[in-house]
Amino acid sequence: MASSLTCTGMIWALLSFLCAAASCIGFFMPYWLLGSQLEKSVSFGTFRRCSYPVRDESRQTTVMVEQCGRYASFQAIPSAEWRICTVVTGLGCGLLLLVALTALMGCCVSELISRTVGRVAGGIQFLGGKRPSSILNCGTAGLLIGSGCALYPLGWDSEEVRQTCGNLSNQFELGTCEIGWAYYCTGGGAAAAMLICTWLACFSGKKQKQYPY
């Protein structure tokens, strides 16, 4: 089967897919921040959480419902910083996934990704400007996800997080909470996309054939 990728390009395609999978899974899972409330484990993502308090009117007390789910609405997300983080990180994950699918298509379709396109894509990945033929812009996607990860600690001063972190948390201060694996998974996928995929993209495409007409 014809391919428009070099051997380096094949590695780039595979790594792009793994980075996209890591970031997308981490973004969706509600394990970015881990804590406890009423002696029950509680975890947060950007738009989801596990375990939440509800008022039990029959017993006149507050109990923890040990279920995971997303917030009822976008405005219900605890802080403006987390809402921005959700949008920015989601956009970056979507772009990263598009890059990965395009790279995988290049393994099977000839002349889809030329050497010139690969080099142009690699050269502008960190600029985030207009992308002529550059749906390969995983560096920009990595920067978006990285920005989302950087914004996330700004929301640690919200009331929901403070209740979970012993009322000691603040911006960039965890209190009694700890960072979860999903945060590292999302950020790690983005970092690999920026530092490795961007470089490999420059050598991913084969040199185009020159036709006499």
N, C-alpha and C positions, 0 to 999 in steps of 0.2 A: 504493500500500500504506500502511495506517494506521501511524502512529508515535506513541509516547508521549513522544518527545524533541523538544526545541527545536533550533534550529540550533546553539546552544552545546552542547546535549546530544549532537548528532552528532559534534562535535569531541571532546567528552569520551570518547565511545565509541571513536572511532578512536585517540585518544591512550592510553586505557586498554589497548587491545589491543597497541599498540606497546610500552608500558611492560612489560606482562606478558610479551610475546615476548622482549624484551631481557633481563629478569631470569631467565626460565626457561632460555633458551639459555645465558646466562652461568653459571648455577648448575650446569647439567649438564656443561659443558665443563671439562676438567681443565687449565685454563690460568690459574689464579689466581696461581700463584707459579712463576717460571721460574729455573732454575739449571742446573748441570752436575755430572756425576759420572763419573769415569773417562773424561774427555774426550768424554762423550756428553751431549746436551741432555736435561734432566729437567724435568718440569712437574708441578705438583700442583693439584688442585681441593680440594673439601672431603671428597669420598668417592671420588675417582678420581685416578690418576696415570699419567703416561706415562714409560716407561723405568724399569726397576728392576733391581737387581743379583741375580744368581743364582750359585751356586757350581758351577763346571765341574769335576767330580771327575776327568775324564779328563786334564785339563791342570793340575789342582790350582791353579786360579786363579779369580778372580771376574770374570764378564763381565756386560755390560749387555744386557738384552733390550729392544729398542726397540719396545715395544708399549704401547698404552693400555688401561686397564681399571679396574674398580672394585676396592676392597679385598674380600678373600674374605669378611669378616664385618664387622659394625658395630664390634665390639671391635678389629678390626685397624686401624681408622683411627688414625693416629699419636698423637693426643692427645685428652684429654677435651674440651678447648675446641673442637676440630674436630668432635667428635661432636655437641656441643651446637649448634655453628654449622650443621651439616648438617640437624638437626631443625628449628631455628628458621627458617633460610632456606628450607628446603623447604616448611614450613607457610606462610610468607609468599608464596612463589611460587604455591602452590596457591590461596590466597585471592585473590591478584592475578589469576590466570587466571579464577577464578570471577566476579570483578567484571567482567572484560573480556567474558566470554561473556554475562553478564546485560545489560551495556550494549548489546552488539550485538543481543541479542534485543529490547531496547527500541526499536531502529530499525524493527522490523517488527511489533511488537505494541502495539496502542493500550492506554492506561491501565495499562501495566505499571509505569511509573515516573512518579509524580506530582511536582509541584513541591514539595509538602510533604515527601514521602519523600526527594527529592533534597537539600532543605535540612537535614532532620534527619540524613541520612547525612553530609553535609558537616560539620555541627556537631559530630558525635561521633567523627569519624574519628581525631582525635588522642587521644581518651580511651581507646579500646580496651575500653570496657565492653560491656554487653549491647547487642545491635543489633536493635531492633524493626524488622522489614522491611529491615534494613540489611545485606544481602549486598553492598552497594555500598561496603563499608568498605575502600577501597584505602589509606587513610591508615594504618590499623592494619597492613595487609600491608606497607606501606612501612617502618613502624617495626620490624616483625619482621625483614625483610631487612636493614635498616640495622644492627640489633643483631647479626645474624649476621656481617656484614662487619666490625663493630667487634671481635667475638670472634676473628676469624680470626688476627690477628697474635699472639694469646696462645699459639698453637700453634707458633710459629716456633722454640721452644727444644727441640722433639722431636728425637730422634736421627736420624730419617730426613731431616728438613729440614736439620739441621746438616751431615750428610754431603754434602748437595747444595749447601750455601751456604758451602763452604770451612771448615766448623767454626767459623764466626764469627757465626752467627745467634743471636739470642736474642729474647725477647719484644719486639716492636716494633723489632727490629734485623735488617735483611735480610742482613747479611754480604755475600757476593758475588752474591746472588740479586737479582731484581727482580720488581716486581708485574706480573702478566700482564693482557692485555686483558679476560679473562672476569670478573675482579674488578671492573674499572671498569664493565663492561657490566651486571653484576648490581646494583651500587650505584647506577649512573646511572638505571636503570629504576625503582628504589625511590625515589630522590630526586625524580624527575619525578612519580611517583604521589602522593607526599606533598605536594609544593609546588604542582603544577599541577592534577592530577586532583581533589584534595580541594576546591579552590576552584571548579573547573568543575562539580562535582557539585551544588553549591548552585543552579545555574541550568539544570540538565539537563532537568528534567521540566516538562511542560506543566501549566497550571492545570486542575484537574479540573472537569468540567462539574457544575453543580448541578441535580439533578432535583427536580421539585415533589412527589415522593412519597417 
